[in-house]
Each structure stands twice: as structure tokens, then as C-alpha cells.
Amino acid sequence: MIGSKLLERATEWRRKPEPAPKQSLAAPENKDLLAQRDRLLEKFTVMQADLGGAFYEMAIRDHVRLDVLTRKAAELQRVDADLLAVERLLELERSDAAGLCPSCSSPYGPADRFCPQCGHSLTPVEVPAETTLKHGREATA
């Protein structure tokens, strides 16, 4: 009984017409950035699996070479940084991005008060006018 209901729902779901894809008005840069992101993501995934496999092979043979693992991890970190940079550029091109964090350069939304990446305050800190005047007088005195 339950199996037939699940099968019925799955069949019904397949029959529903898929919404028409939105016409992409994306600039060629978007397509290039998306392709670059996909390539970097694939490279990152392969390198991560390679690093894990290398460590496994070394561990089962009780011959772990930290210099090799460190070098592979550094390469992986460079690819990860490139991937993050491309994702930030794509995020900036979205219509809801308000700007870049002054601390870490991550994009943030218009309603964000703190950077979603590093937690840096995005609200301007106002210095009271009295403090500025006092410092100005002290500097001239």
C-alpha cells in the first residue's frame, strides 16, 4: 500500500510540466565565470580525493611523508582560493549584493549588518562631533 502511493507520487511528479527556464540575460562574463567555477570545483574535488588517497596509502604502509602531503595541501589551498575568488565575483554580479566587506572583500547583502564571511561590522561607526572638536583643538594647541 505504502509502496504504491510512493510510486504514484513519483509518477505524478514526473508528469508535472517543468516550469519554462527563465531567459538568461546573463552577460558572457557570467557564462565564463560559471564555466571557470565549474572547472575549479571539479579540480578541487579531484585534488581533495587525491590528497585523501595519498594519505590513506601512506598510513596503511606506516610511511607518512608530511612534506608530500603538505605540498599537495598547499596546491589544494591555492585552487580553493581561486574558487572562492570566482564565487565572490559571481556573487557580486547578483542583483542583491550591496558591496564588498572592507575586511575580507566578501560580498554582502543590503540587509546585512555584519559580513557573512568574517563577521566584520558593516555599519559605519560615527565619531561624535565633540570628540573630533576636542582632538582638533588639542592638535592645534
C-alpha positions in Angstrom: 0.0 0.0 0.0 2.7 2.5 1.0 4.9 1.4 -1.9 2.1 2.0 -4.4 1.5 5.5 -3.0 5.1 6.4 -3.3 5.2 5.1 -6.9 2.0 7.0 -7.7 3.5 10.3 -6.3 6.8 9.7 -8.2 4.8 9.2 -11.4 2.7 12.2 -10.7 5.8 14.3 -10.1 7.2 13.2 -13.4 4.1 14.2 -15.2 4.0 17.7 -13.9 5.3 20.1 -16.6 8.5 21.7 -15.6 8.5 25.5 -15.5 9.9 27.1 -18.5 13.5 28.1 -18.0 13.9 31.8 -17.4 15.5 33.5 -20.3 19.1 34.2 -19.3 20.1 37.7 -19.8 23.5 36.9 -18.3 26.5 38.6 -19.8 29.1 36.5 -21.5 31.3 37.2 -18.4 28.8 35.3 -16.3 29.0 32.3 -18.5 32.8 32.5 -18.5 32.8 32.8 -14.7 30.4 29.9 -14.3 32.5 27.7 -16.6 35.6 28.7 -14.7 33.9 28.0 -11.3 32.8 24.6 -12.6 36.3 23.7 -13.8 37.9 24.9 -10.5 35.3 22.9 -8.5 36.0 19.8 -10.4 39.7 20.3 -10.0 39.3 20.9 -6.3 37.2 17.7 -5.9 39.8 15.6 -7.7 42.7 17.1 -5.8 40.9 16.6 -2.5 40.3 13.0 -3.2 43.9 12.6 -4.3 45.1 14.1 -1.1 42.9 11.8 1.0 44.0 8.8 -1.1 47.7 9.7 -0.8 47.3 9.9 3.0 45.5 6.6 3.2 48.1 4.8 1.1 50.9 6.3 3.3 49.1 5.5 6.5 48.4 1.8 5.7 52.1 1.4 4.8 53.1 3.2 8.0 55.2 5.6 6.0 53.5 9.1 6.1 55.5 11.7 4.3 54.4 15.1 5.7 56.4 17.0 3.0 54.4 15.4 0.2 51.1 15.8 2.0 51.9 19.5 2.8 52.8 20.2 -0.8 49.5 18.6 -2.0 47.5 20.5 0.6 49.2 23.8 -0.4 48.2 23.2 -4.1 44.7 22.4 -2.9 44.5 25.6 -0.9 45.5 27.6 -4.0 42.8 26.1 -6.0 40.3 26.7 -3.2 41.4 30.4 -3.0 40.9 30.7 -6.8 37.4 29.1 -6.5 36.5 31.4 -3.7 37.5 34.5 -5.7 35.4 33.4 -8.7 32.4 32.7 -6.4 32.8 36.2 -4.9 32.7 37.7 -8.4 29.6 35.8 -9.3 28.0 36.9 -6.0 28.8 40.5 -6.8 27.0 40.2 -10.1 23.8 39.1 -8.4 21.3 41.9 -8.1 21.1 41.6 -4.3 24.8 42.1 -3.5 25.2 45.5 -1.8 29.0 45.7 -1.7 32.3 44.1 -0.5 33.4 43.8 3.1 36.2 46.2 3.8 37.9 43.5 5.9 37.8 40.3 3.7 36.3 41.5 0.4 33.4 39.1 0.6 30.1 40.3 -0.9 27.3 41.1 1.4 23.6 41.8 1.0 21.8 45.1 1.6 20.3 44.0 4.9 23.5 42.5 6.3 24.9 44.3 9.4 27.9 42.0 9.7 29.9 40.3 7.0 28.7 36.7 6.5 32.3 35.6 5.9 34.3 37.2 8.6 31.8 38.9 10.9 33.2 42.4 10.4 30.7 45.1 11.2 29.3 46.7 8.1 27.6 49.6 9.8 29.6 52.8 9.8 30.8 53.8 13.2 30.2 57.5 13.7 32.6 59.5 15.9 30.8 62.1 18.0 31.4 65.7 16.8 32.6 66.7 20.3 35.4 64.2 20.3 36.5 65.4 16.9 36.5 69.0 18.0 38.4 68.2 21.2 41.1 66.4 19.2 41.3 69.2 16.7 41.8 71.8 19.5 44.4 69.7 21.2 46.3 69.2 17.9 46.4 73.0 17.3 47.3 73.9 20.9 
